[in-house]
Amino acid sequence: MQTLAIILLGYFVMFRLMGRNYDAAVLCAGFVGHGLGATPNAVANMGAVCDRYRVFSHKAFIVAPY
């Protein structure tokens, strides 16, 4: 239930509130990591998204670890 709730909240609420762009997608990956674990999970999720699309999101890596 927690996994489903975090994914739905991330997609339908957080992604739309943050602007529906690449930075928002990376931040949502971090949000899911925080929701299901801790800050290292968030950074790993964001890193995986950035590695997959080969574009680094400076905003996301400044905001999410704090």
ABEGO torsion letter per residue (X at the ends): XAAAAAAAAAAAAAAAAAGGBAAAAAAAAAAAAAAABBAAAAAAAAAAAAAAAGBBBAAAAAAAAX
